[in-house]
Amino acid sequence: MAKLVVVYDDTAKASGRIKNILGEKSFGNMIVKRQSMFSRIKQLMKKVKNVEIVHLKSIDSFDTSVFTSDTIFFHLLSSSAIMSPKDFTLLLEKLLYAKNNFVIKDDKTTYGAVFKNRASYDNFLKEYVTQNNLDYLQYDIINTNTFLDLSDYETLLMFISSGFDARYFNSLQGDAYTVTKRSKNKKKIKMEYNYYWLLPESMKNWMVMPYDYQETPEYASYTMERMPMTDIAIRWTHGAIDNEELRNILDKTFYFLNHRAKKHIEKSTYLKTQKSLYLDKVDKRMKEFKKLPEYKQIHQLIHTGTEFDSIDDIIKYYKDLFTKYTKKTKTPFISVIGHGDIFFANMLYSKELNLLRLIDPKGALKEDDLWTDPYYDIAKLSHSICGNYDFFNTGSYSIELDKSMQYHLSVHFDNTKAKAIFREYLAQNNYNYVLVRLYEASLFLSMLPLHIDNPHKVFGFILNAISILKEVEKNV
């Protein structure tokens, strides 16, 4: 049997509106559900014998002479997203027996071409350098619905937004015009749905309106319009947002934060809310975390690879800093109507329209549930900008042992300038940066049991929280 080589053509550069989503990344390096598109196809191909993949980044650098003359080549454009893994592996198995050259396409798009031997593929490459597309090929056609064309903006928008890393207890479904959120946690879905209808009219225009609430014995759901824009996290983690656009996003966000409904409250009420959000919630989640089967292993990692003996020591460290800093920091006794979960994945933004819309609020069953501490939404925003939360969701981080046998966290992104810009906005709007980061650390700690479907990420959160607390300690 001949050998099949899939040449994954990742040479095309994104432009126009697609570049607004992917930045400088190629289609092959696009991250969807914590995995690059190239890694995804490479993993699928392991299921097929006698098939090899080449990640083609430059035509000039590809030497076909390392393959035998009877090798079959499948030249696949990286803008081709695999919709059916089963159909894709079946296609590869069939191509192993190719005796002619073929074009792989559907009714609209050419996704790749198959060449029966090395000589015919070499001839193709000579022409391809100048043609830079596959449409000129006059070969027999293999029609397939295996792929989606990501070079089409609307298709890319739907594909990449459908890859939103929903929590393991939620399910997102939809079509070209709507998104339906469904969960077994019926109370949470009900709260998210009710939130919009409890809001003052002046705040509703910032939200995507939910409708068609449904409840069954198994789950609850509501539907929203699919907006013609991605969430900010997708573009942020692809490096597609520059400093100027970040400022535009923060202008809109702080306008919302400054104009939301607020009221003065008694000091005792303020302190009660503060304790509930940043202390009691952490304690509650720690109890949940310790009951999980994964806890023992993570405890060992903390004990052997950090300066702390246990998660309890980290929590004590946090609480000591909380006590010291909140006592010396004066904040106005104000309550606001909060979103409750403002971070980049819950913020839809159009660069062209400078349009911001918020989704997936914490929720409310009654009007009193709308009110919260002004710092809470700011801390959530900080955990995207300063805490790199969205990069954990894409798997763009690593944990390694350093020379002192301590675990070291590296996030594959330099957010130094973004943090500086964020600090400017905090200062301009009278928010204390150190207090924001202290509260942000509590968010990473309280999220531990919620992300236990990925224990590696949970340990990353712990290391990240320690790093944030170290920064806070320097200022305290």
C-alpha positions in Angstrom: 0.0 0.0 0.0 1.2 3.5 -0.9 1.8 6.1 1.8 -0.4 9.2 2.1 1.1 12.5 3.1 -1.3 15.3 4.2 0.3 18.6 3.4 -1.4 21.0 5.7 -1.0 24.3 3.8 -0.8 27.0 6.5 0.9 29.6 4.2 -2.0 31.9 3.7 -2.1 35.1 5.8 -5.3 36.4 7.3 -6.5 39.8 6.1 -9.4 42.2 6.5 -12.1 41.2 8.9 -10.6 37.8 9.5 -7.3 39.4 10.7 -9.4 41.3 13.2 -10.2 37.9 14.8 -7.0 36.0 14.3 -4.5 38.8 14.5 -1.1 37.5 13.2 -2.0 33.9 13.8 -2.5 31.5 10.8 -5.6 29.3 10.6 -3.5 26.4 11.7 -2.5 28.2 14.9 -6.1 29.3 15.7 -7.1 28.0 19.2 -10.5 26.4 19.6 -11.4 24.5 22.8 -7.8 24.7 24.2 -6.3 23.2 21.0 -4.8 24.6 17.8 -6.5 23.6 14.5 -3.3 21.9 13.4 -3.0 19.9 16.6 -6.6 18.9 16.2 -6.1 17.4 12.7 -2.8 15.8 13.7 -4.5 14.0 16.5 -7.3 12.8 14.3 -4.8 11.4 11.8 -3.3 9.1 14.4 -6.3 6.8 13.9 -5.3 6.1 10.2 -2.3 3.9 9.3 0.2 4.8 6.6 -0.7 8.5 6.8 1.7 11.3 7.7 1.2 15.1 8.1 3.4 18.0 7.2 2.8 21.4 8.6 3.5 23.6 5.5 4.5 27.1 6.5 6.5 28.0 3.4 6.4 26.5 -0.1 10.1 27.1 -0.6 11.1 25.1 2.5 9.2 21.9 1.5 11.5 19.1 0.2 9.4 16.3 -1.4 12.4 14.2 -2.2 12.4 12.7 1.3 9.3 10.8 0.1 9.2 7.8 -2.3 8.0 8.4 -5.9 4.7 6.5 -5.3 3.7 8.6 -2.3 0.2 10.1 -2.5 -0.1 13.7 -1.5 -3.2 15.4 -0.1 -2.7 19.2 -0.2 -5.2 20.5 2.4 -5.8 24.3 3.0 -5.6 25.2 6.7 -8.7 27.3 6.3 -10.6 24.0 6.1 -12.2 23.1 9.4 -13.1 19.5 9.9 -16.8 19.2 10.7 -17.0 15.4 10.8 -14.0 13.6 12.3 -15.5 10.3 11.2 -15.9 11.4 7.6 -12.4 12.9 7.6 -10.7 9.7 8.7 -12.8 7.7 6.2 -11.7 10.1 3.4 -8.0 9.6 4.3 -8.5 5.8 4.2 -10.0 6.1 0.7 -7.2 8.4 -0.5 -4.6 5.7 0.3 -5.9 4.0 -2.9 -5.9 7.1 -5.2 -4.9 6.3 -8.8 -5.7 9.8 -10.2 -5.5 13.4 -9.2 -8.6 14.8 -7.5 -10.0 18.1 -6.2 -11.7 18.0 -2.8 -14.6 20.4 -2.6 -18.3 21.1 -1.8 -20.8 23.1 -3.8 -18.9 26.4 -3.2 -15.4 25.9 -2.0 -12.3 24.0 -2.9 -10.6 22.6 0.3 -7.7 20.6 -1.2 -6.3 18.5 -3.9 -5.0 14.9 -4.1 -2.0 13.9 -6.2 -1.4 10.3 -7.2 2.4 10.5 -7.0 5.4 12.7 -6.1 6.0 13.8 -9.7 2.5 15.2 -10.2 2.6 16.9 -6.8 6.0 18.6 -7.7 4.5 19.9 -10.9 1.6 21.3 -8.9 3.8 23.1 -6.4 5.7 24.9 -9.3 2.4 26.4 -10.5 0.9 26.9 -7.0 3.6 29.4 -6.1 2.2 31.9 -8.6 -1.5 30.8 -8.6 -1.9 30.7 -4.8 -5.2 29.0 -5.0 -6.6 25.6 -6.1 -9.5 26.8 -8.3 -7.6 26.5 -11.5 -7.1 22.7 -11.2 -9.0 20.7 -13.8 -9.2 17.4 -12.0 -12.0 15.0 -11.2 -14.0 16.2 -8.2 -14.6 14.4 -4.9 -17.6 16.1 -3.3 -17.7 16.2 0.5 -19.4 17.9 3.4 -16.5 17.1 5.7 -15.2 20.6 5.8 -16.2 24.2 6.6 -14.5 27.2 4.8 -13.0 29.4 7.5 -11.8 31.9 5.0 -15.4 33.1 4.9 -15.9 35.6 7.6 -19.4 34.7 8.7 -18.5 31.0 8.8 -15.4 31.7 10.8 -17.4 33.8 13.2 -20.0 31.1 13.8 -17.4 28.3 14.0 -15.0 30.0 16.5 -17.8 31.4 18.7 -19.4 28.0 18.9 -16.1 26.8 20.3 -16.7 28.9 23.4 -15.3 27.0 26.4 -18.6 26.7 28.3 -18.4 25.3 31.8 -18.8 21.5 31.9 -22.2 21.9 33.4 -23.5 24.1 30.6 -24.3 23.4 27.0 -24.4 25.9 24.1 -26.3 25.1 20.9 -27.6 27.2 18.1 -27.7 28.1 14.4 -26.7 31.0 12.2 -29.0 33.4 14.0 -29.5 32.2 17.6 -27.6 30.7 20.6 -29.4 28.6 23.1 -27.9 28.1 26.6 -29.0 24.9 28.4 -28.0 23.5 31.8 -29.1 20.9 34.4 -28.5 23.7 36.9 -32.0 25.1 36.3 -31.8 27.7 39.1 -28.7 29.3 37.4 -30.4 29.4 34.0 -33.5 31.0 35.6 -31.4 33.6 37.3 -29.6 34.5 34.2 -32.9 34.8 32.3 -34.6 36.9 35.0 -31.7 39.2 35.4 -32.4 41.0 32.1 -36.1 41.6 32.9 -35.2 42.9 36.4 -32.7 45.5 35.1 -33.6 49.2 35.0 -34.4 50.2 31.4 -31.3 52.4 31.2 -29.1 49.3 31.6 -30.8 46.8 29.3 -29.2 48.2 26.1 -25.8 46.9 27.3 -27.1 43.3 27.4 -28.1 40.7 24.8 -31.8 40.0 25.5 -32.7 36.5 26.5 -36.0 35.0 25.4 -37.9 31.7 25.1 -37.2 30.4 28.6 -38.0 26.7 28.8 -37.8 24.3 31.7 -38.1 20.5 31.6 -37.5 17.9 34.4 -33.9 17.5 33.1 -32.8 21.1 32.3 -33.7 24.7 31.7 -32.7 26.9 28.8 -33.1 30.3 27.2 -32.2 31.7 23.7 -30.4 34.8 22.6 -29.8 36.4 19.2 -26.4 35.4 17.8 -24.6 38.7 17.5 -22.4 39.4 14.4 -19.3 39.7 16.5 -17.0 37.5 18.7 -16.4 37.7 22.4 -13.3 39.6 23.3 -11.6 36.5 24.8 -11.3 34.9 21.3 -9.5 37.9 19.8 -7.5 38.6 22.9 -6.0 35.2 23.1 -5.2 35.3 19.3 -3.3 38.6 19.8 -5.8 40.5 17.6 -6.4 43.4 20.0 -3.8 46.2 20.0 -3.4 48.8 22.8 -5.6 51.3 21.0 -8.5 48.9 20.7 -8.0 47.9 24.3 -8.5 51.5 25.3 -11.6 51.7 23.2 -13.0 48.6 24.9 -12.1 50.0 28.4 -13.7 53.4 27.5 -17.0 51.6 26.8 -16.7 49.3 29.8 -16.0 52.0 32.3 -18.8 54.1 30.8 -21.1 51.2 31.6 -19.6 50.8 35.1 -19.9 54.4 35.9 -23.4 54.9 34.7 -25.0 51.8 36.2 -27.5 52.2 39.0 -26.0 52.8 42.4 -27.0 53.7 45.9 -25.4 54.6 49.2 -25.6 52.0 52.0 -24.8 51.7 55.7 -21.2 50.7 56.6 -22.4 47.5 58.2 -24.3 46.5 55.0 -21.2 47.2 52.9 -18.9 45.2 55.2 -21.4 42.3 55.2 -21.4 42.2 51.3 -17.6 42.5 51.3 -17.3 39.5 53.6 -19.8 37.5 51.7 -18.1 38.0 48.3 -14.5 37.8 49.2 -14.3 35.6 52.3 -17.4 33.5 52.8 -17.5 32.5 49.1 -13.8 31.4 49.3 -14.5 29.3 52.4 -17.5 27.7 50.8 -15.7 26.8 47.7 -12.7 25.4 49.7 -15.1 23.0 51.4 -16.3 21.8 48.0 -12.8 21.6 46.6 -11.6 19.3 49.5 -14.4 16.9 48.9 -13.3 16.2 45.3 -11.3 13.1 44.5 -8.7 15.2 42.6 -8.0 17.3 45.7 -5.4 14.8 47.2 -3.2 14.9 44.2 -3.4 18.7 43.9 -2.6 18.9 47.6 0.6 16.9 47.0 1.6 19.3 44.2 1.1 22.3 46.6 3.0 20.6 49.4 6.0 19.5 47.4 6.3 22.2 44.7 5.4 25.5 46.4 6.4 27.4 49.5 3.1 26.5 51.1 2.3 23.3 52.9 -1.4 23.1 51.8 -4.3 25.0 50.3 -5.2 26.1 53.8 -1.9 27.9 54.1 -2.6 29.8 50.9 -6.0 30.7 52.1 -4.5 32.0 55.4 -2.0 34.0 53.4 -4.9 35.5 51.4 -7.0 36.3 54.5 -4.1 38.0 56.3 -3.5 40.2 53.4 -7.2 40.9 53.1 -7.4 42.0 56.7 -4.4 44.2 56.5 -5.3 45.9 53.3 -9.0 46.4 53.7 -8.5 48.0 57.1 -6.1 50.6 55.7 -8.1 51.2 52.5 -11.0 53.6 52.5 -13.8 52.9 50.0 -17.2 54.6 49.7 -20.1 52.6 51.1 -21.9 52.2 47.8 -23.8 49.3 46.2 -24.3 49.0 42.5 -26.3 46.8 40.1 -23.6 44.5 38.9 -23.3 42.1 36.0 -21.5 39.7 38.3 -19.3 38.0 35.6 -17.7 40.7 33.4 -14.7 39.1 31.8 -13.6 38.9 28.2 -15.5 35.8 27.3 -18.8 37.4 28.4 -18.1 40.6 26.5 -19.1 40.8 22.8 -17.3 43.6 20.9 -17.3 44.9 17.4 -14.2 46.9 16.4 -15.9 48.3 13.3 -19.0 49.6 15.2 -17.3 50.2 18.6 -20.3 48.2 19.9 -20.1 46.4 23.3 -22.7 43.9 24.6 -22.6 41.7 27.7 -23.8 38.2 28.1 -24.1 35.5 30.8 -24.7 37.6 34.0 -24.5 36.1 37.4 -28.2 36.4 37.5 -31.0 37.3 39.9 -34.4 35.9 41.1 -35.5 39.2 42.7 -34.5 42.8 42.5 -32.4 42.7 45.7 -30.2 40.1 44.0 -29.0 42.7 41.4 -27.0 44.7 43.9 -23.4 44.1 44.7 -20.0 45.6 45.6 -18.7 48.0 42.9 -15.3 46.3 43.0 -16.6 42.8 42.1 -17.1 43.5 38.3 -13.8 45.3 38.3 -12.0 42.3 39.8 -13.6 40.1 37.2 -12.4 42.3 34.4 -8.9 42.3 36.0 -8.7 38.5 36.0 -8.9 38.7 32.2 -6.5 41.6 31.7 -4.0 41.2 34.6 -4.7 37.6 35.6 -4.6 36.1 32.1 -7.7 34.0 32.8 -8.7 33.5 29.2 -5.3 32.0 28.3 -5.9 29.3 30.9 -9.1 28.4 29.0 -7.2 28.1 25.7 -4.4 26.0 27.3 -1.9 28.8 26.5 0.2 28.3 29.6 2.7 25.8 31.0 3.8 24.6 34.5 7.4 23.5 34.9 9.7 22.7 37.8 12.5 25.2 38.2 16.0 24.6 39.6 14.8 24.8 43.2 12.2 22.1 42.5 9.4 24.6 42.8 6.6 24.7 40.2 6.7 27.7 37.9 3.7 29.1 35.9 4.3 30.6 32.5 1.5 32.2 30.5 2.3 32.4 26.8 1.4 36.1 26.6 3.0 39.4 27.7 0.3 41.5 29.3 2.7 44.1 30.8 1.4 47.0 28.6 -2.2 45.9 29.0 -1.8 45.9 32.8 -0.4 49.4 32.7 -3.3 50.7 30.6 -5.8 49.0 32.9 -4.1 50.7 35.9 -4.5 54.0 34.2 -8.3 53.4 33.9 -8.6 52.3 37.5 -6.8 55.5 38.7 -9.0 57.7 36.5 -12.1 56.1 37.8 -11.1 56.0 41.5 -10.5 52.3 41.9 -7.6 51.0 44.0 -5.4 48.7 41.9 -4.1 46.7 44.9 -7.6 46.1 46.2 -8.7 45.0 42.8 -5.9 42.5 42.6 -6.6 41.2 46.1 -10.2 40.6 45.2 -9.1 39.0 41.9 -7.0 36.5 43.8 -10.1 35.4 45.7 -11.8 34.8 42.3 -9.1 32.4 41.2 -9.2 30.6 44.5 -13.0 30.3 44.6 -13.1 28.9 41.0 -11.1 25.8 41.9 -13.9 23.3 42.3 -15.8 24.8 39.3 -13.0 23.9 36.9 -12.1 20.5 38.3 -12.8 18.9 34.9 -9.3 20.1 34.1 -7.1 19.5 37.2 -4.0 20.9 35.4 -5.8 24.2 34.9 -6.9 24.2 38.6 -3.3 23.9 39.7 -2.4 26.7 37.3 -5.1 28.8 39.0 -3.5 28.1 42.4 0.0 29.2 41.2 -1.6 32.3 39.6 -3.3 33.2 42.8 -0.1 32.9 44.7 1.6 35.2 42.2 -1.1 37.8 42.5 -0.9 37.6 46.3 2.8 38.2 46.1 2.3 41.3 44.1 -0.3 42.5 46.7 2.1 41.8 49.6 4.7 44.0 48.0 2.2 46.9 48.2 0.9 46.1 51.6 
